[in-house]
Amino acid sequence: METLDLIQEAYTLEVSSPGIGRALATENDWIRCRGRKIEVRTELEEYTGVLEGHGNGMLRFQDGREIPLNGVLAAREVI
């Protein structure tokens, strides 16, 4: 934009991303977060771990932990 001088007046460019901290709930979310650290909240606990994958109604984590998808109240990617 600067090189082509497309905007003649002063401006502020703001960039945002729906990445870290965004709620996870869809099939695409689980696929995108494979190998990333996520936080999952269920009725009984909050758990943070690296998502290994999902299938058969379960989230699987690298430490061997499995959490049923139907028990997830909230989930998000964390740093």
Secondary structure, 3 states (H helix, E strand, C coil): CCCCCCCCCCCCCCCCCCCCCCECCCHHHHHHCCCCEEEEEECCCEEEEEEEEEECCEEEECCCCEEEHHHEEEEEECC
